[in-house]
Amino acid sequence: MDFMQFVDIILHVDKSLGFLIREYGTLVYMVLFLIVFCETGLVVFPFLPGDTLLFIGGAFCATGEMNIWLLMALLLIAATTGNTLNYWIGSLIGHKVYTHDYRWLDKNALQKTHAFYEHHGGKTIILSRFVPIVRTFAPFVAGVSEMTFSKFQFFNIIGALAWVVGLVSAGYFFGNIPVIRDHLNTIVLIGVGAAVVPVALGGLWKFYKKMRGA
């Protein structure tokens, strides 16, 4: 297998997981660990599969080809430590932009971003887990805006638990049903929308009342 074939297998791991299990056995756990860690920990890998990987992994656990408890444990560690690394990278860059005067940087906007994360960052960190690309950048922005680390870590762990346990379990129970497997991304986005819309409406209502009072 050449390098490009390997990359193609990784990018389409939802379709090639069976092949990886047959060819590499238990090493597939390490492959899945690295995929989740890189997607959540490095902003240059937002294109890696996440939701489908967890879901299909759960489906293979249901057939007995993988161990669900081992898979969940490893992916929880990968998702949590990946986000933590991403946060620290953002935090390192954030400290530099706070201490240097860059013409292209709006420090006022950065301060507002920090305030936003302090008040709403928890919901952002949790919900971003279920949105491709956004889950890669959310911890980075949290670090740049200097969101309190203890607060970030608390919601980081909750988000990882909801994401990994939720999708692996869903794959375990429903992953071998074609209509659900084929429309996973749509189902996940509908679920996230159902959680985000009430929050957005609540924010708009508070804004309306503030403007009316003014």
C-alpha positions as CSV (number, residue, x, y, z in Angstrom):
1,M,0.0,0.0,0.0
2,D,1.5,3.4,-1.0
3,F,1.1,6.6,1.0
4,M,-1.7,8.1,-1.1
5,Q,-3.8,4.9,-0.7
6,F,-3.2,5.0,3.0
7,V,-4.4,8.7,3.1
8,D,-7.5,7.8,1.1
9,I,-8.3,5.0,3.5
10,I,-7.9,7.4,6.5
11,L,-10.1,10.1,4.9
12,H,-12.8,7.5,4.2
13,V,-12.4,5.4,7.3
14,D,-16.1,5.1,7.6
15,K,-16.0,2.9,4.5
16,S,-12.7,1.3,5.1
17,L,-12.8,0.4,8.8
18,G,-13.7,-3.2,8.0
19,F,-10.6,-3.5,5.8
20,L,-8.4,-1.9,8.5
21,I,-9.7,-4.4,11.1
22,R,-9.0,-7.4,8.9
23,E,-5.5,-6.1,7.9
24,Y,-4.2,-4.7,11.2
25,G,-6.3,-6.3,13.9
26,T,-6.0,-4.5,17.3
27,L,-3.7,-1.8,15.7
28,V,-6.9,-0.3,14.4
29,Y,-7.6,1.1,17.9
30,M,-4.4,3.2,17.6
31,V,-5.3,4.4,14.1
32,L,-8.7,5.6,15.3
33,F,-7.1,7.2,18.4
34,L,-4.7,9.2,16.2
35,I,-7.4,10.3,13.8
36,V,-9.6,11.7,16.7
37,F,-6.6,13.2,18.4
38,C,-5.4,15.0,15.3
39,E,-8.8,16.2,14.3
40,T,-9.5,17.7,17.7
41,G,-5.9,18.8,18.5
42,L,-4.5,20.3,15.4
43,V,-6.2,23.0,13.4
44,V,-4.6,21.8,10.2
45,F,-6.7,18.6,10.2
46,P,-10.3,19.8,10.3
47,F,-11.1,17.5,7.3
48,L,-10.5,14.3,9.2
49,P,-13.7,12.2,9.8
50,G,-15.1,12.4,13.3
51,D,-18.8,11.7,13.7
52,T,-18.9,8.9,11.1
53,L,-15.8,7.3,12.6
54,L,-17.3,7.1,16.1
55,F,-20.7,5.9,14.7
56,I,-19.2,3.2,12.4
57,G,-16.8,2.2,15.1
58,G,-19.9,1.5,17.4
59,A,-21.5,-0.5,14.5
60,F,-18.4,-2.7,14.3
61,C,-18.5,-3.2,18.1
62,A,-22.1,-4.5,17.7
63,T,-20.8,-7.2,15.3
64,G,-18.1,-8.3,17.9
65,E,-15.2,-7.1,15.7
66,M,-14.2,-4.4,18.2
67,N,-14.6,-3.9,22.0
68,I,-17.0,-1.1,22.8
69,W,-15.5,-0.3,26.2
70,L,-11.9,-0.2,25.0
71,L,-13.0,1.9,22.0
72,M,-14.9,4.4,24.1
73,A,-12.0,4.7,26.6
74,L,-9.4,5.4,24.0
75,L,-11.5,7.8,22.0
76,L,-12.4,9.7,25.2
77,I,-8.7,10.1,26.0
78,A,-8.0,11.2,22.4
79,A,-10.9,13.7,22.2
80,T,-10.0,15.2,25.6
81,T,-6.3,15.5,25.2
82,G,-6.7,16.7,21.6
83,N,-8.8,19.6,22.6
84,T,-6.4,20.4,25.5
85,L,-3.5,20.5,23.1
86,N,-5.5,22.7,20.7
87,Y,-6.4,25.0,23.7
88,W,-2.7,25.3,24.7
89,I,-1.6,26.2,21.2
90,G,-4.3,28.9,21.0
91,S,-3.3,30.1,24.5
92,L,0.3,30.4,23.4
93,I,-0.6,32.4,20.4
94,G,-3.1,34.4,22.4
95,H,-0.5,35.6,24.9
96,K,1.6,36.9,22.1
97,V,-1.2,38.9,20.5
98,Y,-2.1,40.4,23.9
99,T,1.5,41.6,24.5
100,H,2.3,42.8,21.1
101,D,0.7,45.7,19.2
102,Y,-0.4,44.3,15.8
103,R,-2.1,46.7,13.4
104,W,-4.1,43.9,11.8
105,L,-5.4,42.8,15.2
106,D,-8.5,44.3,16.8
107,K,-7.7,43.9,20.5
108,N,-11.1,45.1,21.4
109,A,-12.7,42.3,19.4
110,L,-10.3,39.8,21.1
111,Q,-11.4,41.1,24.5
112,K,-15.1,40.6,23.5
113,T,-14.3,37.1,22.3
114,H,-12.8,36.4,25.7
115,A,-15.9,37.7,27.4
116,F,-18.1,35.6,25.1
117,Y,-16.2,32.5,26.0
118,E,-16.4,33.2,29.7
119,H,-20.2,33.5,29.5
120,H,-21.1,31.1,26.7
121,G,-17.9,29.2,26.1
122,G,-19.2,26.1,27.9
123,K,-22.1,25.6,25.5
124,T,-19.8,26.4,22.5
125,I,-17.2,23.7,23.5
126,I,-19.9,21.1,24.1
127,L,-22.0,21.7,21.0
128,S,-19.0,22.2,18.7
129,R,-18.1,18.5,19.3
130,F,-21.0,17.6,17.0
131,V,-20.2,20.1,14.2
132,P,-17.5,19.2,11.7
133,I,-14.7,21.7,11.3
134,V,-16.1,23.8,14.2
135,R,-15.0,21.2,16.7
136,T,-11.4,21.6,15.4
137,F,-11.3,25.4,15.9
138,A,-13.5,25.9,19.0
139,P,-10.8,24.9,21.5
140,F,-8.1,26.9,19.6
141,V,-10.3,30.0,19.8
142,A,-11.0,29.3,23.5
143,G,-7.2,29.3,24.1
144,V,-6.6,32.5,22.0
145,S,-9.4,34.3,23.9
146,E,-7.9,33.1,27.2
147,M,-10.9,31.2,28.4
148,T,-10.2,30.1,32.0
149,F,-8.5,26.7,31.7
150,S,-10.4,25.0,34.5
151,K,-13.7,26.1,33.0
152,F,-12.6,25.0,29.5
153,Q,-11.5,21.6,30.8
154,F,-14.8,21.0,32.6
155,F,-16.8,21.5,29.5
156,N,-14.1,19.8,27.4
157,I,-14.6,16.6,29.4
158,I,-18.4,16.9,29.3
159,G,-18.4,17.5,25.5
160,A,-16.0,14.5,24.9
161,L,-18.3,12.2,27.0
162,A,-21.4,13.3,25.1
163,W,-19.7,13.1,21.7
164,V,-17.9,9.8,22.1
165,V,-20.4,7.8,24.3
166,G,-23.4,9.2,22.4
167,L,-22.2,8.4,18.9
168,V,-20.4,5.1,19.6
169,S,-23.5,3.9,21.5
170,A,-25.7,5.1,18.6
171,G,-23.6,3.2,16.2
172,Y,-23.7,0.1,18.4
173,F,-27.5,0.1,18.5
174,F,-28.4,1.6,15.1
175,G,-25.3,1.5,13.0
176,N,-26.3,-1.5,11.0
177,I,-29.6,0.1,10.0
178,P,-28.9,1.4,6.4
179,V,-31.2,4.5,6.5
180,I,-29.6,5.8,9.7
181,R,-26.0,5.0,8.7
182,D,-26.4,6.7,5.3
183,H,-27.9,9.9,6.8
184,L,-25.8,10.2,10.0
185,N,-24.5,13.8,9.3
186,T,-28.0,15.1,8.7
187,I,-29.3,13.4,11.9
188,V,-26.4,14.9,13.9
189,L,-26.9,18.4,12.5
190,I,-30.7,18.3,13.2
191,G,-29.9,17.3,16.8
192,V,-27.4,20.1,17.2
193,G,-29.9,22.6,15.7
194,A,-32.5,21.5,18.2
195,A,-30.1,22.4,21.0
196,V,-28.8,25.6,19.5
197,V,-32.1,27.2,18.4
198,P,-33.5,27.6,21.9
199,V,-30.2,29.1,23.1
200,A,-30.2,31.6,20.2
201,L,-33.8,32.5,20.7
202,G,-33.1,33.1,24.4
203,G,-30.2,35.4,23.5
204,L,-32.4,37.3,21.0
205,W,-35.1,37.7,23.7
206,K,-32.6,39.1,26.2
207,F,-31.3,41.5,23.6
208,Y,-34.8,42.6,22.7
209,K,-35.6,43.3,26.3
210,K,-32.4,45.3,26.8
211,M,-33.0,47.4,23.7
212,R,-36.6,48.0,24.8
213,G,-35.5,49.1,28.3
214,A,-32.9,51.4,26.7
